[in-house]
Amino acid sequence: MARVAFLRASFVALALSCMCSPVTRAFAQQADAPPSATDPGQIDAEAPLDAMPDIGVAWPDMAAPVAGEEAVAAQPADLTERRYKVVLEGVEALSATPVRERFETLSTLKAGEKSAANSAQIQRRIRQDSAMLDTILRASGHYDAQIDSEVENAADGALTVKMIVTAGPLYRFESVQISGLDKAGEQKDAFNAILGVEAQDAVDADDLTSGAEGLERTMRQSGYPFATVGEPDVLLDHDTRAATLTLDVDPGGKRNFGTILVAGEKPPFGAEHVKDIARFRTGEPFNQLMIEDLRRALIATGVVGTVSVDPVPASDPALADVRVVMEPAPLRSIAGELGYGTGEGIRAEASWTHRNFFGPEGAFTLRGVAGTREQQAYGVLRKSNFRKRDVVLNARLGASNINRSAYDARTVEFGFGLERQSNIIWQKRWTWSGGAELIATDERDMTAGILGATRRTYLIAAAPVTLGYDRSNDLLDPTRGFRLGVRVSPELSLRKGTTGYVRLQLDGSAYVPASDNVVIAGRVRFGSIAGASTLDLAPSRRFYAGGGSSVRGYGYQQIGPRDAANDPVGGRSLAEFSLEARVRWREFGIVPFVDGGNIYSGQTPRLSGFRYGAGLGVRYHSNFGPIRVDVGTPINPRKGDTPVTVFVSLGQAF
């Protein structure tokens, strides 16, 4: 009988350790020569060496015929490199275990199939793969396996390397003995089922290891923070090909969450803020998932560089405190962005951020935009996890100079609000925002010039609210699902009297995979402004269409009503749609698209008179999202429309 210790690690690591073992080489050592009768002190170093007729190397004549030449030719010469293919035989009956898949993943022979090798290299790889296959088979319960190999000439002049497996009988558990689960009380039977190993099951290392890990994980997620599962002890009987499993389990006592304790040399914030981030409260049943969630959320703040979150015994035996050890991350960063759009011109943005300017998590950002058609400078305060997880308090103050075909505006604005938005780590299903804006803007449009006023000054107060619902599978590059959003902004505009109105915008998009490499994506948008005429609205508050995030093929804001000078004047309602096919090959992709839309002077979109654009886009899928270049052309242009438009930005169009 033999006792086998199963390591609590994945099989892949075990197999890799087998593959990486050094290859020993045997060297023949010459027998010790008899002692010389010559006195070493009398040896003349200048005298010629005596003849040694018994030592020499018989060098072969490569041109001479060799007996059995055809048989020799069937094997590659030591220094002749030839391509080969690998065939694994004898594992078809082992479908219950992924032997073939593991072999192809870990095989040294398979890794070298695409390049030529000499016979010494091939033989070394065969030895490595034989040892690795034996490890795979043992892990699957076949302890008496035999592995043979053959090297044959293939019809195409390459070699065929056969690895022939005779698995032998499958060892099975005769008995399974688990001790310690009685301490789990009424949860004993449920925990026992998690292990998933019973009498007559195969002695499979993967099943046993994953079952033991799953048992420990389940207990810790079910209120037992200090649960441990010992190393499985397997006793093999090679005569009967049976095994006995002994496993010691210690649930460690059921606990509820206790107090959060913060430690570290310079923790970026204290226990009170960690409580705001945590999804558990003192007295709730312990769950390891909440511990992992807290660890990820602390890293996501951007102000924590390293963190460990672990349960520790509390003074109350019914509780488990949570010890959080944090070290700060670099708090300052500089970012930049460069883009281009027809009608928008070249646009460069730079920002400086201190992520813990006023703690905890109070970030301060200075942001500047320099472009051919716009200049902006803003200061932004953003306090994340404000009294509650995922709620952000923000405020901004800034000035801008925007010069568009429809208008130019010199604006100073102040805004603040609360929001709950998605981020890269947690893409939320529901998002919302609400706040207030105060805007002072001096603007000019062509219509104002016709009426005799070159510029107009507006004082605007707005209270925008947004609500979003996201069922897509990715924030930056979705391939399935849909998104819905609504924005409502009641506004008051003061200019020779007070005008009140409401801006409403609805957005929807959907993503349908057509194949592994093709996604069909579509979007619609509707907007309406009720309560004011077009002339009573500041030009910057009207609806416009056309551009990289609207109807591609047309310049920015170039769709809709125009004045006598053929400049866009905007409107009180809009309707848009986009349809594109996102075709991807590895990091690159192409996107044929068609867009359409129009702007209307009335408050209700009429869904008529659409302007259509079509084109082709190129995508490079980087680690931080797709880089987009779209080239479009108008299908039914008007006078003054550019025949070709180009848009460059980060992220998909929608």
LINMOWO-V931100 format. One record per residue. N is the residue number from 0. D_FIRST is the distance of its C-alpha to the first C-alpha in whole Angstrom. Layout:
N;D_FIRST
N;D_FIRST
This chain:
0;0
1;4
2;7
3;10
4;13
5;16
6;19
7;22
8;24
9;25
10;24
11;27
12;27
13;23
14;25
15;28
16;26
17;24
18;28
19;30
20;28
21;30
22;30
23;30
24;33
25;33
26;37
27;38
28;39
29;42
30;42
31;44
32;48
33;50
34;52
35;55
36;58
37;61
38;61
39;60
40;63
41;65
42;64
43;66
44;65
45;68
46;67
47;66
48;62
49;62
50;61
51;57
52;57
53;53
54;52
55;52
56;51
57;52
58;53
59;53
60;56
61;55
62;58
63;57
64;56
65;52
66;50
67;48
68;50
69;49
70;45
71;46
72;47
73;45
74;43
75;44
76;45
77;44
78;46
79;47
80;46
81;46
82;45
83;42
84;40
85;36
86;35
87;31
88;30
89;28
90;27
91;30
92;27
93;25
94;28
95;26
96;25
97;27
98;26
99;30
100;31
101;29
102;29
103;33
104;33
105;31
106;31
107;33
108;35
109;36
110;38
111;40
112;41
113;44
114;45
115;45
116;43
117;43
118;40
119;38
120;38
121;37
122;34
123;33
124;33
125;31
126;28
127;28
128;28
129;25
130;23
131;24
132;23
133;20
134;19
135;21
136;19
137;16
138;18
139;19
140;15
141;16
142;13
143;14
144;17
145;20
146;23
147;26
148;30
149;33
150;37
151;40
152;44
153;45
154;48
155;49
156;49
157;46
158;42
159;39
160;36
161;33
162;30
163;28
164;25
165;22
166;20
167;18
168;16
169;16
170;13
171;14
172;14
173;13
174;15
175;17
176;18
177;21
178;22
179;26
180;28
181;30
182;32
183;33
184;35
185;36
186;35
187;31
188;31
189;32
190;30
191;27
192;28
193;29
194;25
195;25
196;21
197;20
198;18
199;18
200;19
201;17
202;15
203;18
204;18
205;22
206;22
207;20
208;22
209;25
210;25
211;24
212;27
213;29
214;28
215;29
216;32
217;33
218;33
219;35
220;38
221;38
222;39
223;36
224;37
225;34
226;31
227;28
228;25
229;22
230;19
231;17
232;13
233;11
234;7
235;5
236;4
237;6
238;8
239;10
240;10
241;10
242;9
243;11
244;13
245;15
246;18
247;21
248;25
249;28
250;31
251;33
252;36
253;39
254;42
255;45
256;46
257;48
258;51
259;50
260;50
261;52
262;51
263;51
264;54
265;56
266;55
267;58
268;58
269;57
270;55
271;58
272;58
273;54
274;55
275;57
276;55
277;52
278;51
279;50
280;52
281;51
282;50
283;49
284;45
285;43
286;41
287;40
288;41
289;45
290;43
291;43
292;46
293;48
294;46
295;47
296;51
297;51
298;50
299;53
300;56
301;56
302;57
303;53
304;51
305;48
306;47
307;44
308;44
309;41
310;41
311;42
312;42
313;45
314;47
315;47
316;44
317;44
318;45
319;43
320;46
321;46
322;46
323;48
324;48
325;50
326;52
327;55
328;55
329;58
330;61
331;64
332;63
333;66
334;66
335;68
336;68
337;71
338;72
339;75
340;76
341;80
342;82
343;80
344;80
345;78
346;76
347;74
348;73
349;71
350;70
351;69
352;67
353;66
354;63
355;63
356;67
357;68
358;64
359;62
360;62
361;65
362;66
363;69
364;70
365;73
366;73
367;76
368;77
369;79
370;80
371;83
372;83
373;82
374;82
375;80
376;79
377;77
378;75
379;72
380;71
381;67
382;65
383;62
384;60
385;64
386;63
387;60
388;57
389;59
390;62
391;64
392;68
393;70
394;74
395;75
396;79
397;80
398;83
399;83
400;85
401;85
402;87
403;86
404;88
405;89
406;90
407;89
408;88
409;88
410;86
411;85
412;82
413;80
414;78
415;75
416;72
417;69
418;66
419;63
420;62
421;59
422;57
423;54
424;51
425;52
426;55
427;56
428;57
429;60
430;63
431;66
432;69
433;72
434;75
435;78
436;80
437;84
438;85
439;88
440;89
441;92
442;92
443;94
444;94
445;96
446;97
447;98
448;100
449;102
450;103
451;105
452;102
453;100
454;97
455;96
456;94
457;92
458;90
459;87
460;85
461;82
462;79
463;76
464;73
465;71
466;68
467;65
468;62
469;59
470;57
471;56
472;53
473;54
474;57
475;58
476;57
477;57
478;55
479;55
480;57
481;60
482;62
483;66
484;68
485;71
486;74
487;77
488;79
489;82
490;85
491;88
492;90
493;93
494;96
495;100
496;98
497;95
498;93
499;90
500;87
501;84
502;81
503;79
504;76
505;73
506;70
507;68
508;65
509;63
510;60
511;58
512;56
513;57
514;54
515;52
516;54
517;57
518;58
519;62
520;63
521;66
522;68
523;72
524;74
525;77
526;79
527;82
528;85
529;87
530;90
531;92
532;93
533;92
534;95
535;94
536;91
537;90
538;89
539;85
540;85
541;85
542;83
543;83
544;81
545;80
546;77
547;74
548;72
549;75
550;76
551;76
552;78
553;81
554;82
555;81
556;83
557;85
558;85
559;87
560;91
561;93
562;96
563;99
564;98
565;94
566;92
567;90
568;91
569;88
570;88
571;87
572;84
573;81
574;79
575;76
576;74
577;71
578;69
579;67
580;64
581;61
582;60
583;57
584;55
585;53
586;55
587;58
588;60
589;63
590;65
591;68
592;70
593;73
594;75
595;78
596;80
597;83
598;85
599;87
600;90
601;90
602;87
603;85
604;84
605;85
606;83
607;85
608;87
609;83
610;83
611;80
612;78
613;75
614;73
615;70
616;68
617;65
618;62
619;60
620;57
621;56
622;54
623;56
624;58
625;60
626;63
627;65
628;68
629;71
630;74
631;76
632;79
633;82
634;82
635;85
636;87
637;90
638;92
639;91
640;87
641;85
642;84
643;81
644;79
645;76
646;73
647;70
648;68
649;65
650;63
651;63
652;67
653;66
